[in-house]
């Protein structure tokens, strides 16, 4: 009895070791394949190294910076202007066509944009049939408006990384109740790509009297250390996620959605 038991234990051990070895090999193969796919899809892309705060949980979970502005006027005329203007802005700032991905070498999240104009996605679109009236009995309630706009807003960084999701979008929405005379303009930008200052610099270029200029997307990597020194060593909430923050943030998002 004891002899039989002693011969069975090593067999089980070998079996477990074999399963573990196969699992490890499969995992390594999956990692290798994932890295190979990243290298392929990021070929001919220029990398933008992000700041630690832009890769951190606070900004990666934060919704996009977005505005919706309502206008009286011709949606067709607005479309003609905006389609040309957005193309001009992106020509001057090709990094607006960036995507988020994990760097194949370091594994850290970064922004990557196509080196050639022909590879860039269209960042302007017209979307019909969205009810966004601001007047009278047809006025859209705020929560209903937020839900209606969700398809034209940029994703959070956590949702966008590795998926090729756009990080900057401009959408023209003819008013569903009076499309010939009213329209809305939605501009949305991922929070890891643009901060509030950069967002409004680009936003103002959309105006007919706004000048299009080239902005530099290269981050000043020494800035976090200088900020830490200026605050006497107290870390920013953008770089260090305090205990309980994520729970409060998620609960806040759920309350807003209900």
PyMOL commands that set and color helices and strands:
alter all, ss='L'
color gray80, all
select helices_A, chain A and resi 2-41+52-55+57-61+75-92+94-97+117-119+136-138+142-152+157-160+196-205+223-230+245-257
alter helices_A, ss='H'
color red, helices_A
select strands_A, chain A and resi 45-48+65-72+99-102+109-114+124-126+168-174+182-189
alter strands_A, ss='S'
color yellow, strands_A
deselect
rebuild
show_as cartoon
